[in-house]
Amino acid sequence: MGIERNDHLWSQQHLSHYVAGDLRLRARRRLDRHARDCVDCGRGVRAMHSLVYAMQGLGGLGGVSAPATIFDRVRSAGSTPPPRRA
């Protein structure tokens, strides 16, 4: 497995941490570098930012808000590889 593939897998696993601001500077820079060159990870960062923005907007809709554990649930779902197609 090459360095690029390792960075891709690592980046995919840390997208929500990146958007939430939970990464240290060195890790944030690693994901920044990778997402600049990787279409999938660049989209992932933009999608996570959009998700966070949408969740923040829920607070004004009749008191509906995102559960406190939403990032934990997204991370858990994202760490499970998709089923293989036959």
N, C-alpha and C positions, 0 to 999 in steps of 0.2 A: 504494500500500500504506500503510495507516494505522499510526499509532504502536502501537496495540494489536496489530496483526498482526506488526509488527516485533518487539515484545516477546515475542510468543508463539513465533515462530520462534527467536529468540535463546534464550529459556528452554528450549525443547525441546533445543537443541544443547548446553546447559550443565547439564542435570539431573545428570549423573554427576559433573561437577566440583563442583556445589553440595553433593551428598551426601558426596563425598569430602573436602570442606573445602578445595578447591583454588581457590576464588574469593576475590578481594579483597573487602573489606567493601562497597564501593560496588556491585559486581556482585551480591554476595549479597543486598543490600537490593533491588536491581532485581528479582531473581528472586522474593524474598519477596513484594514488592508484587504482582507479576503472578500468582503462584500463589494468592494470597488470593482473587482475583477470577476466575481461570480454572479451571474444573473439570478440564480435561484436564491442565494442568500441576500442579495440586494432587495429582491422582491419580499423576502421574508421579513427584513427589517422594516420596510415600508408597510407591510401588512400588520405587523405587530404595533407600529405607531398608530395606524388607523384603528386597530382594535382598542387601544388605550384611549384614543380620542373619542371613539364611540361610547365606550364605557363611562367616560367622564360626563358625557351628555345625558346619560340615563338618570343622573341625579335629579334633573329638573322634570322628569316625567312622573309626577305623582309619588315622589319619594322612592321610586324603584332605583336600586343601586346594585352594582356588581358585587358578588360575594367577596369577602376579604381573601378567600383562598383561590380566587380565579387564576392567578399566575401559577400557583402550585398545580392546579388541575390541568392547565394548558401544558405545563412542562412535563407532567406525567404522561399525558396523551402523546406529546411529541417525542417522548423517549422510546415509545413502543414502535418497532418497525412495522410498516404496512404489510398486510398479508401478501404472500407471493401468489402471483397468478399462475394458473396451470397452463 
